[in-house]
Amino acid sequence: MALLGSTRGRRRQRSGLRRAMRWAFWVVASVLAAFALLVVLYAFVPPVSTLMLARWVTFSGVERDWVPLQDISPHLPRAVVASEDSRYCQHGGVDWTALQEVIEEAGEDGPARGASTIAMQTAKNVFLWPSRSVVRKGMEIPLALVIDTLWTKRRVMEVYLNVAEWGEGIFGAEAAARHHFRKSAKALTPREAALLAAVLPNPIRRNAGRPSAYVSRRASTILARMGNEDVGCL
């Protein structure tokens, strides 16, 4: 009887394990299907960022006016390429050269800088969460490759400039331009575009409209680079 009970117990364990594996499979499949649907949908429909969703859920304010890329000053995409992703038009969503350099330069405490491309930042902003983690980075890379394949370079840039955060509750180039410079995104000057690009790594602590000495210096560096950047894919 003890042997029979032991056999039945093992069968129940195996059955439970199979159910758990089936449940995990369907959860993963559902998440992947949702990602795939959103990637296709967002190729045509203006997306929102996960930070915007979080603010809405917590009844916090959101300023964002979606505008097509042609209604954004050409200085702004040139500025963010100069600041964030100088090989934007050459890579396929992930700059493997920059990523390898970061890995090789990393010390015992981890990388001193990142290698996130505009496509990777777009994937993070639209589909993932802001806090740094190995899991998020592991999801960010394949998502960036997918959106760079399924979307045009113009669309990736358009989405990025419309979901990027430029201050507390301020999302997108149009809201940022009106908040910081009292003008439309289409009217941004090269210097104003460089200032907006300069605050992107930390838009809550840095202010494009009232730049610190550091932000001003950073903007000047970006401004000097802007004329040399390849943005022919836009």
KOLPATI-23732 format. One line per 8 residues: number of its first residue (from 0); their letters; for each residue x, y, z of N, C-alpha, C. Coordinates in Angstrom, 3 decimals. Layout:
N
NUM) a) X Y Z X Y Z X Y Z ~ ...
This chain:
234
0) mallgstr) 0.834 -1.206 0.000 0.000 0.000 0.000 0.871 1.260 0.000 ~ 1.977 1.213 0.750 2.864 2.370 0.803 3.472 2.638 -0.566 ~ 3.821 1.536 -1.287 4.392 1.676 -2.625 3.371 2.276 -3.580 ~ 2.102 1.815 -3.466 1.040 2.340 -4.323 0.827 3.829 -4.062 ~ 0.844 4.186 -2.765 0.653 5.606 -2.430 1.788 6.454 -2.970 ~ 3.016 5.909 -2.886 4.172 6.649 -3.391 4.087 6.847 -4.900 ~ 3.625 5.810 -5.614 3.474 5.895 -7.074 2.436 6.938 -7.452 ~ 1.299 6.910 -6.731 0.258 7.903 -7.004 0.757 9.331 -6.728
8) grrrqrsg) 1.564 9.477 -5.668 2.109 10.799 -5.337 3.002 11.318 -6.454 ~ 3.848 10.417 -7.013 4.730 10.838 -8.100 3.931 11.215 -9.337 ~ 2.865 10.453 -9.583 2.019 10.765 -10.747 1.372 12.133 -10.590 ~ 0.903 12.411 -9.351 0.292 13.725 -9.114 1.314 14.846 -9.297 ~ 2.559 14.603 -8.846 3.605 15.601 -9.019 3.898 15.852 -10.495 ~ 3.988 14.740 -11.269 4.255 14.895 -12.701 3.102 15.609 -13.387 ~ 1.886 15.265 -12.983 0.713 15.915 -13.565 0.691 17.402 -13.234 ~ 1.032 17.723 -11.981 1.087 19.131 -11.586 2.170 19.884 -12.336
16) lrramrwa) 3.315 19.214 -12.543 4.411 19.849 -13.274 4.013 20.111 -14.716 ~ 3.323 19.142 -15.332 2.871 19.328 -16.711 1.884 20.489 -16.810 ~ 0.974 20.592 -15.835 0.015 21.700 -15.846 0.725 23.042 -15.696 ~ 1.720 23.084 -14.808 2.476 24.318 -14.606 3.247 24.708 -15.864 ~ 3.817 23.712 -16.542 4.554 23.990 -17.771 3.621 24.479 -18.875 ~ 2.426 23.863 -18.964 1.450 24.312 -19.965 1.009 25.742 -19.665 ~ 0.775 26.029 -18.377 0.361 27.370 -17.984 1.455 28.383 -18.326 ~ 2.721 28.042 -18.018 3.836 28.939 -18.316 3.967 29.152 -19.820
24) fwvvasvl) 3.782 28.071 -20.590 3.869 28.186 -22.051 2.829 29.158 -22.582 ~ 1.591 29.023 -22.101 0.532 29.897 -22.611 0.708 31.339 -22.147 ~ 1.267 31.526 -20.969 1.548 32.895 -20.510 2.597 33.550 -21.413 ~ 3.702 32.823 -21.652 4.764 33.355 -22.512 4.242 33.593 -23.925 ~ 3.467 32.634 -24.445 2.921 32.777 -25.798 1.987 33.980 -25.892 ~ 1.196 34.187 -24.857 0.269 35.325 -24.849 1.016 36.654 -24.810 ~ 2.080 36.719 -23.985 2.878 37.942 -23.898 3.545 38.236 -25.237 ~ 4.117 37.207 -25.871 4.768 37.391 -27.169 3.765 37.814 -28.231
32) aafallvv) 2.572 37.227 -28.191 1.534 37.597 -29.156 1.105 39.049 -28.954 ~ 0.991 39.462 -27.692 0.621 40.853 -27.398 1.695 41.811 -27.904 ~ 2.974 41.479 -27.675 4.067 42.305 -28.182 3.996 42.401 -29.700 ~ 3.799 41.247 -30.350 3.758 41.223 -31.818 2.617 42.081 -32.347 ~ 1.453 41.979 -31.715 0.296 42.766 -32.137 0.565 44.259 -31.983 ~ 1.143 44.645 -30.846 1.420 46.058 -30.598 2.481 46.598 -31.549 ~ 3.508 45.795 -31.837 4.549 46.243 -32.768 3.945 46.544 -34.130 ~ 3.069 45.662 -34.610 2.411 45.873 -35.905 1.472 47.070 -35.830
40) lyafvppv) 0.677 47.139 -34.771 -0.289 48.233 -34.610 0.400 49.584 -34.537 ~ 1.513 49.642 -33.767 2.196 50.910 -33.560 2.992 51.366 -34.781 ~ 3.068 50.530 -35.796 3.669 50.981 -37.047 2.783 52.018 -37.726 ~ 1.491 52.059 -37.328 0.526 52.963 -37.967 -0.188 53.872 -36.965 ~ -0.344 53.408 -35.723 -1.129 54.126 -34.710 -0.184 54.780 -33.707 ~ -0.437 56.035 -33.311 0.424 56.669 -32.301 0.437 55.888 -30.998 ~ 1.606 55.411 -30.559 1.678 54.667 -29.300 1.805 55.591 -28.097 ~ 1.618 55.025 -26.935 1.892 55.724 -25.688 3.010 54.971 -24.976
48) stlmlarw) 3.674 55.632 -24.060 4.754 54.979 -23.329 4.217 54.354 -22.048 ~ 4.988 53.431 -21.495 4.593 52.810 -20.234 4.615 53.832 -19.098 ~ 5.494 54.837 -19.182 5.500 55.890 -18.163 4.219 56.724 -18.228 ~ 3.742 56.990 -19.425 2.483 57.717 -19.572 1.331 56.906 -18.984 ~ 1.312 55.619 -19.286 0.268 54.743 -18.732 0.311 54.741 -17.208 ~ 1.521 54.683 -16.646 1.664 54.674 -15.191 1.136 55.964 -14.582 ~ 1.376 57.089 -15.247 0.880 58.361 -14.726 -0.646 58.427 -14.811 ~ -1.214 57.930 -15.884 -2.671 57.916 -15.995 -3.301 57.043 -14.910
56) vtfsgver) -2.683 55.878 -14.662 -3.205 54.956 -13.649 -3.192 55.599 -12.273 ~ -2.181 56.429 -12.015 -2.061 57.081 -10.706 -2.682 58.490 -10.705 ~ -3.463 58.787 -11.744 -4.173 60.072 -11.853 -3.218 61.267 -11.847 ~ -2.032 61.066 -12.456 -1.068 62.155 -12.597 -1.204 62.764 -13.992 ~ -0.812 64.009 -14.113 -0.970 64.705 -15.378 0.004 64.245 -16.448 ~ -0.452 64.302 -17.693 0.381 63.975 -18.852 0.185 65.053 -19.908 ~ 1.280 65.656 -20.352 1.246 66.593 -21.471 1.877 65.898 -22.674 ~ 1.093 65.689 -23.724 1.646 65.100 -24.948 0.717 65.402 -26.106
64) dwvplqdi) 1.257 65.978 -27.165 0.535 66.208 -28.406 1.316 65.533 -29.522 ~ 0.762 64.425 -30.025 1.455 63.693 -31.080 1.536 64.553 -32.332 ~ 2.723 64.636 -32.919 2.897 65.331 -34.192 3.736 64.447 -35.116 ~ 3.427 64.412 -36.413 4.246 63.628 -37.341 5.646 64.211 -37.466 ~ 6.575 63.405 -37.946 7.969 63.824 -38.000 8.156 65.078 -38.843 ~ 7.355 65.221 -39.885 7.509 66.410 -40.723 7.101 67.695 -40.007 ~ 6.398 67.569 -38.886 6.019 68.740 -38.102 6.946 68.962 -36.909 ~ 8.096 68.312 -36.938 9.143 68.511 -35.934 10.359 69.088 -36.648
72) sphlprav) 10.960 70.083 -36.067 12.150 70.690 -36.670 13.186 69.612 -37.004 ~ 13.751 69.628 -38.205 14.779 68.639 -38.557 16.018 68.728 -37.666 ~ 16.145 69.833 -36.939 17.278 69.961 -36.030 17.179 68.976 -34.862 ~ 15.958 68.616 -34.450 15.813 67.750 -33.272 16.245 66.317 -33.550 ~ 15.778 65.653 -34.626 16.319 64.315 -34.882 17.824 64.313 -35.088 ~ 18.342 65.363 -35.726 19.792 65.445 -35.904 20.498 65.571 -34.553 ~ 19.888 66.327 -33.634 20.481 66.513 -32.310 20.471 65.213 -31.509 ~ 19.363 64.458 -31.544 19.327 63.223 -30.752 20.229 62.154 -31.355
80) vasedsry) 20.404 62.167 -32.677 21.368 61.248 -33.290 22.778 61.610 -32.831 ~ 23.092 62.897 -32.837 24.416 63.346 -32.391 24.664 63.010 -30.922 ~ 23.606 63.070 -30.124 23.746 62.851 -28.690 23.649 61.389 -28.283 ~ 22.714 60.661 -28.907 22.344 59.333 -28.409 22.831 58.169 -29.271 ~ 22.956 58.395 -30.595 23.082 57.224 -31.468 23.694 57.638 -32.807 ~ 25.001 57.861 -32.828 25.648 58.426 -34.012 25.602 57.502 -35.232 ~ 25.410 56.199 -35.020 25.325 55.266 -36.156 23.875 54.842 -36.423 ~ 22.950 55.720 -36.099 21.524 55.404 -36.222 21.152 54.881 -37.607
88) cqhggvdw) 21.646 55.499 -38.649 21.271 55.103 -40.007 22.033 53.870 -40.500 ~ 23.065 53.447 -39.768 23.871 52.316 -40.240 23.500 50.977 -39.601 ~ 23.097 50.993 -38.328 22.851 49.711 -37.656 21.402 49.262 -37.820 ~ 21.117 48.056 -37.391 19.787 47.483 -37.547 18.967 47.492 -36.277 ~ 19.161 48.506 -35.447 18.409 48.596 -34.202 19.289 48.460 -32.980 ~ 20.391 47.729 -33.111 21.360 47.553 -32.026 22.744 47.869 -32.589 ~ 23.470 48.736 -31.939 24.828 49.078 -32.357 25.783 48.100 -31.696 ~ 26.045 47.000 -32.391 26.858 45.933 -31.801 28.288 46.410 -31.531
96) talqevie) 28.795 47.328 -32.355 30.147 47.852 -32.146 30.227 48.601 -30.822 ~ 29.272 49.505 -30.602 29.251 50.268 -29.348 29.019 49.341 -28.158 ~ 28.163 48.340 -28.328 27.878 47.399 -27.245 29.125 46.618 -26.865 ~ 29.892 46.188 -27.862 31.125 45.460 -27.595 32.136 46.340 -26.879 ~ 32.212 47.620 -27.271 33.131 48.546 -26.613 32.763 48.733 -25.142 ~ 31.466 48.833 -24.852 31.014 48.995 -23.469 31.370 47.768 -22.642 ~ 31.176 46.591 -23.212 31.485 45.343 -22.503 32.981 45.257 -22.212 ~ 33.794 45.625 -23.192 35.245 45.545 -23.019 35.748 46.558 -21.995
104) eagedgpa) 35.072 47.720 -21.904 35.498 48.767 -20.974 34.950 48.568 -19.559 ~ 34.000 47.660 -19.394 33.334 47.483 -18.101 34.320 47.023 -17.033 ~ 34.205 47.635 -15.860 35.033 47.244 -14.735 34.305 46.271 -13.825 ~ 34.804 46.127 -12.611 34.199 45.194 -11.657 32.791 45.625 -11.253 ~ 32.522 46.926 -11.302 31.213 47.441 -10.907 30.231 47.502 -12.070 ~ 30.628 46.948 -13.221 29.743 46.962 -14.377 30.099 48.097 -15.323 ~ 29.342 48.229 -16.425 29.639 49.255 -17.432 29.525 50.661 -16.867 ~ 30.447 51.545 -17.277 30.412 52.938 -16.835 29.471 53.766 -17.698
112) rgastiam) 29.120 53.261 -18.877 28.198 53.948 -19.767 27.339 52.930 -20.488 ~ 26.283 53.397 -21.117 25.403 52.498 -21.825 25.688 52.496 -23.317 ~ 24.965 51.664 -24.043 25.101 51.615 -25.502 23.724 51.518 -26.132 ~ 22.752 52.160 -25.500 21.376 52.079 -25.986 21.210 52.916 -27.242 ~ 20.677 52.304 -28.271 20.361 53.024 -29.498 18.992 53.678 -29.359 ~ 18.641 54.494 -30.337 17.314 55.118 -30.325 16.232 54.043 -30.431 ~ 16.473 52.997 -31.221 15.501 51.904 -31.316 15.349 51.185 -29.982 ~ 16.450 50.977 -29.260 16.391 50.323 -27.949 15.653 51.199 -26.949
120) qtaknvfl) 15.897 52.500 -26.974 15.197 53.391 -26.062 13.708 53.467 -26.396 ~ 13.390 53.414 -27.687 11.987 53.400 -28.089 11.303 52.127 -27.594 ~ 11.979 50.994 -27.744 11.428 49.724 -27.262 11.192 49.783 -25.756 ~ 12.154 50.354 -25.022 12.006 50.486 -23.567 10.836 51.394 -23.218 ~ 10.778 52.547 -23.869 9.734 53.526 -23.538 8.330 53.013 -23.836 ~ 8.169 52.305 -24.936 6.832 51.903 -25.389 6.393 50.566 -24.791 ~ 7.326 49.628 -24.627 6.932 48.272 -24.260 7.396 47.817 -22.873 ~ 8.440 48.433 -22.325 9.051 47.902 -21.112 8.969 48.906 -19.970
128) wpsrsvvr) 9.799 48.742 -18.953 9.764 49.568 -17.754 11.084 50.330 -17.640 ~ 11.110 51.455 -16.914 12.294 52.321 -16.912 13.471 51.850 -16.076 ~ 13.246 51.125 -14.994 14.356 50.764 -14.103 15.318 49.797 -14.790 ~ 16.606 49.951 -14.481 17.623 49.121 -15.121 17.636 47.716 -14.543 ~ 17.747 46.745 -15.427 17.892 45.362 -14.993 18.381 44.538 -16.171 ~ 19.002 43.411 -15.873 19.477 42.516 -16.923 18.301 41.957 -17.706 ~ 17.200 41.674 -17.014 16.014 41.131 -17.679 15.473 42.128 -18.696 ~ 15.366 43.404 -18.265 14.832 44.419 -19.191 15.737 44.579 -20.398
136) kgmeipla) 17.054 44.622 -20.158 17.994 44.776 -21.266 17.919 43.577 -22.201 ~ 17.723 42.394 -21.628 17.592 41.198 -22.448 16.359 41.221 -23.338 ~ 15.303 41.894 -22.896 14.097 42.041 -23.714 14.222 43.217 -24.682 ~ 14.957 44.226 -24.255 15.087 45.458 -25.042 15.789 45.205 -26.373 ~ 16.825 44.388 -26.361 17.616 44.156 -27.567 16.796 43.476 -28.665 ~ 16.142 42.319 -28.404 15.347 41.720 -29.482 14.184 42.587 -29.934 ~ 13.555 43.319 -29.020 12.484 44.221 -29.403 12.995 45.317 -30.330 ~ 14.180 45.848 -30.043 14.764 46.878 -30.907 15.039 46.330 -32.297
144) lvidtlwt) 15.527 45.111 -32.378 15.778 44.487 -33.676 14.480 44.308 -34.454 ~ 13.419 43.929 -33.745 12.124 43.710 -34.402 11.553 45.019 -34.925 ~ 11.514 46.062 -34.092 10.899 47.307 -34.556 11.741 47.962 -35.643 ~ 13.063 47.798 -35.593 13.890 48.368 -36.650 13.659 47.632 -37.972 ~ 13.260 46.363 -37.889 12.981 45.575 -39.090 11.596 45.888 -39.643 ~ 10.604 45.998 -38.760 9.210 46.153 -39.200 8.806 47.607 -39.417 ~ 9.479 48.530 -38.731 9.197 49.946 -38.922 10.297 50.556 -39.780 ~ 9.999 51.684 -40.405 11.051 52.426 -41.102 11.873 53.205 -40.079
152) krrvmevy) 13.037 53.659 -40.502 13.858 54.501 -39.623 13.103 55.784 -39.262 ~ 12.358 56.326 -40.219 11.569 57.530 -39.949 10.534 57.254 -38.861 ~ 9.896 56.072 -38.932 8.865 55.748 -37.941 9.476 55.557 -36.564 ~ 10.623 54.902 -36.478 11.286 54.723 -35.179 11.591 56.091 -34.570 ~ 12.139 56.986 -35.379 12.462 58.321 -34.882 11.201 59.084 -34.503 ~ 10.166 58.971 -35.311 8.905 59.665 -35.034 8.309 59.220 -33.704 ~ 8.305 57.915 -33.472 7.771 57.390 -32.211 8.649 57.838 -31.046 ~ 9.957 57.728 -31.224 10.877 58.119 -30.151 10.661 59.564 -29.725
160) lnvaewge) 10.582 60.462 -30.693 10.443 61.886 -30.381 9.072 62.225 -29.815 ~ 8.104 61.331 -29.990 6.764 61.583 -29.462 6.486 60.909 -28.123 ~ 7.379 60.032 -27.682 7.171 59.373 -26.381 8.272 59.690 -25.377 ~ 9.369 60.291 -25.841 10.456 60.635 -24.917 9.953 61.610 -23.853 ~ 10.469 61.455 -22.641 10.076 62.329 -21.528 11.032 63.507 -21.446 ~ 10.486 64.735 -21.359 11.301 65.939 -21.300 10.963 66.789 -20.080 ~ 10.565 66.143 -19.017 10.206 66.841 -17.797 9.095 66.075 -17.107 ~ 8.773 66.470 -15.893 7.745 65.786 -15.113 6.402 65.838 -15.842
168) gifgaeaa) 5.988 64.695 -16.383 4.703 64.606 -17.082 4.697 65.208 -18.468 ~ 5.865 65.568 -18.997 5.961 66.191 -20.321 6.546 65.174 -21.298 ~ 5.738 64.775 -22.261 6.153 63.728 -23.185 6.051 64.214 -24.628 ~ 7.072 63.906 -25.390 7.052 64.229 -26.798 7.607 65.605 -27.107 ~ 8.059 65.758 -28.354 8.731 66.982 -28.778 7.820 68.197 -28.740 ~ 6.565 68.021 -29.137 5.654 69.171 -29.189 5.404 69.747 -27.793 ~ 5.076 68.876 -26.838 4.845 69.331 -25.468 6.119 69.928 -24.876 ~ 7.268 69.318 -25.194 8.546 69.811 -24.666 8.867 71.195 -25.215
176) arhhfrks) 8.678 71.372 -26.524 8.981 72.668 -27.140 8.088 73.767 -26.575 ~ 6.812 73.466 -26.396 5.880 74.471 -25.886 6.149 74.760 -24.406 ~ 6.507 73.730 -23.638 6.765 73.929 -22.207 8.060 74.713 -21.971 ~ 9.123 74.346 -22.671 10.433 74.924 -22.395 10.724 76.196 -23.195 ~ 10.149 76.296 -24.423 10.523 77.417 -25.286 9.332 78.217 -25.814 ~ 8.123 77.820 -25.404 6.907 78.533 -25.795 6.761 78.622 -27.306 ~ 7.052 77.537 -27.979 6.890 77.482 -29.434 6.599 76.044 -29.856 ~ 6.244 75.840 -31.108 5.969 74.500 -31.604 7.278 73.758 -31.863
184) akaltpre) 7.188 72.444 -31.930 8.374 71.634 -32.209 8.945 71.942 -33.587 ~ 8.083 72.363 -34.496 8.532 72.666 -35.858 9.425 73.895 -35.893 ~ 9.294 74.780 -34.902 10.031 76.051 -34.895 11.316 76.003 -34.074 ~ 11.698 74.849 -33.573 12.902 74.752 -32.740 14.158 75.146 -33.512 ~ 15.005 75.912 -32.882 16.289 76.287 -33.475 17.301 75.169 -33.219 ~ 18.441 75.192 -33.915 19.477 74.178 -33.639 19.903 74.161 -32.168 ~ 20.054 75.339 -31.544 20.475 75.404 -30.142 19.410 74.811 -29.227 ~ 18.146 75.122 -29.478 17.062 74.586 -28.650 16.956 73.071 -28.807
192) aallaavl) 17.143 72.588 -30.031 17.136 71.139 -30.256 18.272 70.471 -29.494 ~ 19.446 71.097 -29.513 20.591 70.547 -28.787 20.342 70.540 -27.285 ~ 19.680 71.567 -26.771 19.353 71.613 -25.345 18.394 70.487 -24.973 ~ 17.401 70.236 -25.823 16.463 69.135 -25.546 17.187 67.793 -25.568 ~ 18.084 67.608 -26.518 18.840 66.357 -26.586 19.756 66.204 -25.379 ~ 20.275 67.323 -24.890 21.228 67.276 -23.773 20.596 66.806 -22.469 ~ 19.287 67.011 -22.297 18.651 66.633 -21.032 18.056 65.226 -21.061 ~ 18.048 64.580 -22.226 17.376 63.282 -22.336 17.875 62.204 -21.372
200) pnpirrna) 19.155 62.122 -21.053 19.543 61.066 -20.096 18.887 61.202 -18.728 ~ 18.522 62.424 -18.343 17.898 62.631 -17.032 16.968 63.839 -17.107 ~ 15.809 63.707 -17.778 14.935 64.853 -18.028 14.213 65.384 -16.796 ~ 14.239 64.663 -15.698 13.587 65.148 -14.484 14.518 66.109 -13.732 ~ 15.778 65.800 -13.681 16.728 66.638 -12.951 17.317 67.745 -13.823 ~ 17.271 67.587 -15.143 17.830 68.585 -16.050 16.693 69.325 -16.753 ~ 16.914 70.598 -17.045 15.863 71.440 -17.611 16.393 72.141 -18.862 ~ 15.743 71.862 -20.004 16.191 72.454 -21.266 15.906 73.945 -21.318
208) grpsayvs) 14.812 74.370 -20.692 14.450 75.783 -20.704 15.282 76.632 -19.773 ~ 15.760 76.044 -18.686 16.634 76.733 -17.729 17.866 75.853 -17.504 ~ 18.722 75.780 -18.513 19.839 74.834 -18.463 20.903 75.206 -17.444 ~ 21.425 74.201 -16.794 22.574 74.379 -15.912 23.816 74.580 -16.773 ~ 24.916 74.895 -16.121 26.171 75.061 -16.860 26.547 73.761 -17.575 ~ 26.315 72.628 -16.891 26.632 71.338 -17.512 25.782 71.104 -18.754 ~ 24.478 71.341 -18.645 23.579 71.128 -19.788 23.955 72.055 -20.938 ~ 24.317 73.290 -20.642 24.734 74.234 -21.687 25.987 73.745 -22.402
216) rrastila) 26.943 73.236 -21.624 28.172 72.716 -22.249 27.862 71.486 -23.093 ~ 27.022 70.625 -22.550 26.636 69.420 -23.286 25.908 69.787 -24.579 ~ 25.029 70.767 -24.518 24.312 71.211 -25.710 25.272 71.776 -26.753 ~ 26.280 72.503 -26.310 27.267 73.061 -27.241 28.029 71.945 -27.948 ~ 28.361 70.894 -27.207 29.048 69.748 -27.811 28.161 69.082 -28.857 ~ 26.888 68.880 -28.514 25.938 68.268 -29.450 25.779 69.144 -30.684 ~ 25.655 70.435 -30.466 25.484 71.379 -31.566 26.658 71.298 -32.536 ~ 27.860 71.168 -32.010 29.049 71.071 -32.856 29.061 69.795 -33.678
224) rmgnedvg) 28.447 68.730 -33.147 28.427 67.440 -33.848 27.315 67.347 -34.885 ~ 26.274 68.129 -34.723 25.065 67.953 -35.507 25.293 68.030 -37.018 ~ 26.178 68.928 -37.433 26.419 69.095 -38.864 27.121 67.933 -39.511 ~ 27.742 67.080 -38.703 28.516 65.951 -39.244 27.774 64.625 -39.191 ~ 26.566 64.608 -38.633 25.840 63.348 -38.473 25.123 62.923 -39.748 ~ 25.119 61.598 -39.994 24.423 61.037 -41.152 22.966 60.776 -40.756 ~ 22.055 61.571 -41.309 20.628 61.376 -41.052 19.878 61.184 -42.375 ~ 20.587 60.659 -43.357 19.979 60.451 -44.668 18.837 59.472 -44.677
232) cl) 18.782 58.577 -43.666 17.702 57.582 -43.597 16.383 58.215 -43.165 ~ 16.419 59.487 -42.738 15.208 60.157 -42.298 14.606 61.010 -43.416
